[in-house]
């Protein structure tokens, strides 16, 4: 399951995919009292197992990336599991297979470094005092001096997108 969140729904239909970061030490699994969330040997954090999930919402509240979603009618947490049914047999996850801009890519770290020579893969995030490393990488500028992305600090920064002026949609002479 992959979800699309709106960037700023009041101003734009633009969306962003929300994929699980597949943390090396997944907080969602650590706080699950029913032990319903498992991490595979190859590092994929899976959706909650239905026979075990008690729909307590602990994982939803604990995930620093806001990925797990509780489906109350099913009494089950669901999230991206990297299309494990596909990736475990050598196929790409569906999101990476159909992404028209190739913003979502599935492959080795060496492959992505070769394909995007002006960028470097990055997988360390800071939430307050907690440092989290993930299986999923973001691409940042090649010569960036970033040690980690401070997510809590970024929340308070103004958006970096361009503002569209209302006058762009007015008839000539109305402005």
C-alpha positions, 0 to 999 in steps of 0.5 A: 500500500502506498498513499498520496498526501497533498502538499498544500491542498488549498493551493495545488493538486500536487501530491507526494507519495508516502512510502515506508522508509524501512527503518533499520530499527523500526519504532512501529514494530518496537511499540507493537504490543501484539508483535504484529509487525515484522522486519524481514531478513533483507530489511523490509518492515512489513504491514501488521499481520492481521491475525495478530494486530489488535488495532491499538494505533501504537505504530501509527503514533510512533512512526516518525515518518507518519507512514502507518495508517489504521484501517479501523473497519478492518481493525488493521494497520497497513503501510508500504511493505515495498511490494514484498510479494514482488520484490521477494521474487526479483521484481520492482515495487509497483510504485517504482515500476509506474513512476513516470518521472523516475523520482521513485527508483528501486535498485542498488545504491551503486546503480542510483549513484551511477544514474544520478551522478550529481546526487548522493544517497542519504538515509540518516534522519534526526527526530529530536535526539533520536537518529534513525537510519533507513533502508530507503534513501533520499537523493541530495546534492552531491557535495552537500555537507548534511550529516542527517536531516533534522525532521523536527527543525524542518517542520518549522521552516517555511515552504520552499515552493513558489507562490502563485500570484492570483493575478496570473488567473485574472483577465488582463486589466483586472489586476 
